[in-house]
Every structure is written in structure tokens, then in C-alpha cells.
Amino acid sequence: MAANKHNKLAFLSMPAPASYVAGLGRGASGFTTRSDIGPAREGPSAETIAYAFHSLSAVCLVHVADSEAQAKRGEEPEIDSEQFQDPDNEYGLFAGMTYEADDEEADRIYEAVDRNMDARRRARREARENEELAKHRSERPKIQQQFVDLKRGLSVITDEEWENIPEVGNLTKKKRRKDERSFVVPDSIIVGDRAKAEYESSLDLKQQQQDGFITPADAGTMTNFVEIGQARDKILSLKLDQISGTSSVSGSATSVDPKGYLTSLNSVVLKSEAEIGDIKRARMLFDSLVKSNPKHAPGWIAAACLEEHAGRMVAARKLIKAGCEYCPKSEDVWLEAARLHNPEDAKVILANAVQHVGQGVKIWLAAADLEQDIKAKRRVLRKALEHIPNSVRLWKETVNLESSPADARILLSRAVEVIPLSVELWLALARLETPDRAKAVLNKARKSVPTSHEIWIAAGRLLEQEATADPDKPAEARHKELEAVDRTIEAGVRELRRHQVLLTREQWLKEAERCESEGSPRTCEAIVKATVGMEVEEEDRLDTWVGDAESAEARGKVGTARAILAYALKVFPDKRHLWRKAADLEKAHGNRESLDAILSQAVHYCPQAEVLWLMAAKEKWLAGDVSAAREVLEKAFVANPESEQIWLAAVKLEAENGELAVARELLVRARTVANTERIWMKSAVFERQQGQYAAALQTVATALSRFPKFAKLYMIQGQIHQLQSNYAAARASYAAGLKACPKDVTLWVLASRLEELDGKSIKARALLEKARLLNPANETLWAESVGVEERAGGAAQGKTMLARGLQECPTSGVLWSMAIWAESRPARKSRSIDALKKSKDNALVTCTVARLFWAERKIDKARGWFARSVATEQDRDIGDHWGWWLKFERQHGTPEHVTEVIKQCVAAEPHHGPVWQSIAKDDKNVGKATKEVLELVATALQ
């Protein structure tokens, strides 16, 4: 049968017919290029094509016959997987080719064509879809649309009609509630309920036979209530032990406090399922650990702690007991076992521990801590010292228990014999001895431990204490004994170097600070003298020492800073700034006598330093010693005969003490000797303050002939004319000044204000415009221009001018402050944030922000921002900020806050600020102190 079967693939081995074209029968002609076919040739003839067609038909008939035969035999015909392949699908053709940029561009073009074609048909398609949807809605409307007209009619229904609408009934007859059925209560229930409240008034027959209410008992059986009570107590005790988790091993005792039982119940922690699961997993891990390595002590301790955390104290004690058996040489296991038991059992455990670990210091200390009696503690510690005589900690604990210094001294004497290398024990013994014996003890200690710097420092402190113990001792003797401290520390440093003990200078400075904090300033000074010059290059000494002094002062160690500066001044006695720093240190942290001593030495070594002379004279003056201040200034005149500062200081001293004639004579002499522009200006100001306007004008005229470029002379001249209401002369003075000094901003402002005072705002604007051309990007001129516009009534013009000013001066604090106040209240906060960013936290903007918080009643924030406005040295010189702060504290602060602000302001001595300068330089306020000026400024600020 196999031989008769036709092979349907036999045509594959047949030769192709002549002029065969693949696919021609199904209409595919394919395509060829000239490179494939070469030169042009004729196609197949009609006879060839007809022959190929008949051959293909024969093959198809063979296939059909085979298929019918398979169907008769019950076989399924084989299906070719590619017989239905789309001829336009190029997947198989281009499967192995790369998708290049040209292909991507072609796809993009085809997609664009498809989109355009779709856009052409979109309008008609959407119109057709809408029409079909409307038709569908009209044929089958929604229920909501069907009742639209009825809903619209509900708007005219009255409340009565609405109430009369009947309730919706259940017309579907689905889920209808069954009718509740009622039943008659039986008589037995009624009678029984009635009998509950009745009382029996007679005995039944059985009760009468048994003699009343005596309950009959079985023969020989009696209830033992004592045993019941004992059982109840035992059960309660066991429950309490389980709850407290502190019952003993035997279960016969408990440490539960009955009074605190309810409190302890509140402390019971309920664990979640997750925590219980974690505990179980950890228990399995620790169980595996202690079984695999039973000699590992930390494993036993961790396992016991886990059980303790889980509240299973009995299991924890069993585990730690097993740990003590497997690890008898571990101190930690014994200590943990003692901790997990009550004190009585812990004593027994630690007694067993010392038999195995007799050298364990921690075990002996724990045993001593368990004892409540001091004698018992001493007995335990002395027993420990028999086993461990070389333990410093045991000796210290034993000495601390002694109440008698004599007994402590005896113990320490024995301790230093046993442990001669312990510095702590030597120092403790020296502290308990008398000064003479202490010296001997420290000498022995120095020989025993020659590498310890603590012993040398203790020796220096002992000498200092001995020198300062007697307040009636003569100064020379005390000074001589204190010099021994310096020699001792120097010798100690040398000996330590000889024994190759090299401490760094930072370590020595820390020791000096420690001595200062413990009340030994001379020892601190001696350490600084002996060690501050170590490890410093010669050219870096001054900067290094100044940095060390500043760091010590910042840490609050004034004595160390003073000692460092004193040593630096011995090396560099001619450095003015060094003397100034030392004087500032004494002014801030010392007393008046120490400051006078520093300044006296300063003017001796630096006689040409005018600042030091002025500081010395001022301190004498502030102390109330005017004659001493005059003497200091006389000596300053000898050293600096042509110093204008010293001449002016002498004039101020005499003027403020009421010696006006002497002050005037000094000014005349100063104009002759020094002949500086500032002296001439002060002379004119002095005459103006005394009301001598003519003399002041004459002095100004003479000064202008000598110093025509000094702008302040023109200001004084114009102000005097303005006080006399001679606006024309004042205008002429300012005009002359502006011609001579066109770069002076203050002169332009005064001229503008004069014109504004005279009612000529237009001319004031013109002057300021000219000033801004000559002095570009000047915030003072822009602020004055804004003020002129606002005072003239043009708020809009003022804001425009302010915007122009901020464009030219984007970091100006005064302009940003004005911009904040120019905004409405809701917009000020955001404006202040911009101002802080642009002005880089300018002090004026910071003060403005503080005032904003003040207006919002945020007191703490306002106080903090006021403090920030006077944080730096430059900001502290602005008096207006201090005035605002004082005004704020008066309103919202306590008297302590007010006092603190005044104190800080007096220490800062401010000189600048628009309101501050106008009040401080007013002739009425001449000679007033900083505190008085501050009060006036705080009152004037609005």
C-alpha cells in the first residue's frame, strides 16, 4: 500500500518547465532590476505561459485527489502554515534587515499622510456619528430624560402638597416583612416572676424536722474552711509571682510590694504577636548557640536577657545558672546571675563566684554594693584587697568608705607601698597630708613615677595654696613664694623632657585651663609661661599666641587668656594692638585696678600710642578721678605734643566738668600747636554750643580760609545761619560748600532740606537730582529723594522713586527697609523675605523685620530679630536699633530685659543712625551720657 501511495511532494524533484516564472499562476509577476536581468530581452511566449498554466492545473488536481482520499480514510488533511500568508506582508522578506533612519523617515511620512487623510474625513464622520447618536437617543431615551418635565414641575409644589404625597408602597411583593405574631405568656412565668420578690414567713416540713435552718451534712464529712483559705492564699501568691516576675527559684518567697501592686500592674507590657514571634525565633537561635558552644559566656547572658524581656524570670535564672556552671571563669556571667536574683540570693551567687574568679574586681565591688551596712562593705573590700592587692579601684573604694582622715591616710600609705606607680593614689595621699608632709609625699611620688606631669602640677598647686592661705602675709613674702610655683613648673617641664615625656602645647594649655577652673590661677600662669612658646616658629609666635588667647577667652578661661597675653607682651612689648587686646580683656572681665595697671604699662612701653593714652584717661575719668585723668593727659601731651585726639580729649574733659574757660583756652592753644581742620571744627562747635554764634561764625570763616575743602565747616556755617532763620546766608554757605566739595553727600542732603524747609520742594528735587548725577549709586541720596516725594504728598511718586533707587542700589538696606514699609500690611512679609535675600541680612532690614514681628505681637521672634540687628561690631554702632529695641522692651519686656538692653548699649557706645545723630548732636543734649541719649532716642522713634 505504501508503494501505491502517491508522493505529493514529487514535483519538487521534477525539472522546472521551460520559461517557468514563479508565482505567475496566482497573478504575482514580481519585479526585477536591470542589474538582475542584464540587457533587455523578450518575455515568455503565449505557448510557454499556456503550458505552465496547464501543468499547474494538473498539480492542483493531484492535490485535490489526495485530499479526498485522506478524507475517505478519516485522516485530516495537512495544512501548510504559509498558504494563507499575505503577499503584502514583508515580515519574512525584511526580517533580517536593519531599521535605519531612512525607514523611520518613510514611516513618519506615511503616518503624516494617514493623519491628513483622516482629517479630511473627520468632520463628515463625526457629523454622521452625532446624527446616529441623536437618532438612537430619540428612539430609546434615558429614564432621566423621560422625567425631566415632571421634575421641572416639582418647583411649583407647595409644602402642604409635598407633605400629602403618600409613601411608596412595596408593589413588587418581594421581600415583604412577615407579620409579627404575639403569644400569650404562660401563667407559670407570671407566678414565678411574682415569687422572686416574696419573703418566706414559715418553715416547710423538712426544715422543721431538721431543727430549723441547720444544713444536714453527710456522716463523718466536714468542710475545712482553713484549708480553703490557705489554698486561696497560695494561688494568689503564685499569680503575684508570675505577674511581678521576681519570685525566687524555690517559689517560697516573693519580692512583690503589696502597696505598689496596683502600680506594678500598670507597668505590665502586653506584647504583640510580632514581638512574640521574634522572641521565639531569638530563643531558638540562642538555644542553638549555647548548645553548640556552651563555653561561650555572652551567649548564656543574651539568652537569659531574652527570657527576662519575655517575662519568664524562672527560665532566665535557670539559663544563667547553667551559664555559671559551663563558664565559671567569666565575670560577666556571675554578675548577670547576681543581677537576676534578689539581694540575698545574689550574695550567695557572688560568694560562689569569688571561689572561681578570685581576681575579679567587678565581682568584689558588686558584692560590696549588695551590703547595706558600711562595716560589711569595708569587710568585703578588705577581703578583696587580700586577694587583689594591686587594684587601684579597690583601694579607692576602700578609702572612700573611711570617714576618718587618719584612717584614710593609713590606707593610702599602704596603697602607695603596694602600688607605687599609681599617680591617683599618690595625689590622694598628698591631699590628706599636711603641707610639709605633702611635699615629702610628692617628692616620693616624683621619684616613683618620674614620667607623670600631674605630680609636678600638684606640687605647684600645693605651693600656691600655701602662699595664699594666710591673707595677712606680707605681699613681698607672698610674691616670693609664688615665684617658687613658676620654678617648680619649669623644673617639671625640664624633667619630663629628660625622661622623654613630650606633651604638646595644646595638652599643656588644657592642663592650665583645668588648673584655672579648679582655683589655681598662679599655677595656670606658670604652666603657660613654661610651655606656651613650645613648637611655635619665631615668625608665627605673635599670631599663634593671639589666637590662643582668643580661643581661651571664647571658652571662658579668662585667666589662661590673660597669662598668654602677659607672656606675649613680655616678648613683644612694643606691639600696640597687643596692649589694646589686653586692655579690652581686662575691661570685659577684669576690675578697674587691673585695667589701670595694664594701661599704665601700655603707655610706658608705647608712648606714641594715642589710643592707649585716651583709654587710660577715660578710665580715670569714669572712675571719678578727674585730677588723675588730667595728669594722664599732661603726660600724653609731653609724649605727643601735636596729637589732635589728645588735645580734643583734654577739651572734652574740661568742658564736661564745667571748666569752659579752660576748655576755650585749650582750643586756642590747640589751634596754634596742632592747627588741624578737626580742631578748628571742634572750636566752632564749642562756640555754637555755648550760644556764641558770632564767635562761631568768625571761627568758621577763619578755618575756611585755611581749609577750603573741609565740608563740615560749610555744614556748621549753614546750620548756624539756619538757626538764625537766615535762609539766604545758609543757602549761600551750602552752595559754596557744594562747589568746593561736590562729592560730600551730607552737604547735598542739608541743602535739599533747607530748600524743603523754605517751601521749595521743586528746588530740593533738583538739588538731589544733581547730587545723584555727581554721586551715582548712593543709597543716602536715593532715600532722601524718596522722603522728599513722600513729604510732598506724592506717595505714588515716592514708590516710583524708590523702585528706581532699588534698581541702582539693589543691596541697599535703607531702601529695602523703606520698600517694606511702603507695601500694604499683607504684602510686607513677602517683601521682607526679598529684602533679606537681596541685602544679605543688612542690619537695617533685620531691624525692620523685628518691627514687623512686633506689630504682629510675636514677642519672642521680635526680641530675637532685634538681637540679630546689633550682632556684629559694625551693627552695634547704629544707635537707632538700640532705641527701637528699648522701646520694644518697655512695652512688652520685663525690667530685667530693659536693663540688659541699656547695659549692652552703654557698652557698645553707638554713634550713628539718623535719629541718634540728630539727638546726640543737638546743642541741648551736649554732655549727656549714652544712657540718657538712648532714652531720648527711644522716645523720639515712631
Helices and strands as residue ranges (DSSP letters): G 10-13, G 24-26, H 34-37, H 46-72, H 91-94, H 101-139, H 143-146, H 148-153, G 154-156, H 159-164, H 187-195, H 205-209, H 225-244, H 261-266, H 273-292, H 297-309, H 313-326, H 331-340, H 343-356, H 361-370, H 374-387, H 392-400, H 405-418, H 423-432, H 435-448, H 453-468, H 475-498, H 505-517, H 521-531, G 538-540, H 541-554, H 558-571, H 576-589, H 592-605, H 610-622, H 626-639, H 644-656, H 660-673, H 677-689, H 693-706, H 711-723, H 727-740, H 745-757, H 761-774, H 779-791, H 795-808, H 813-822, H 825-839, H 843-855, H 859-869, G 875-877, H 879-892, H 895-908, H 914-920, G 923-925, H 930-940
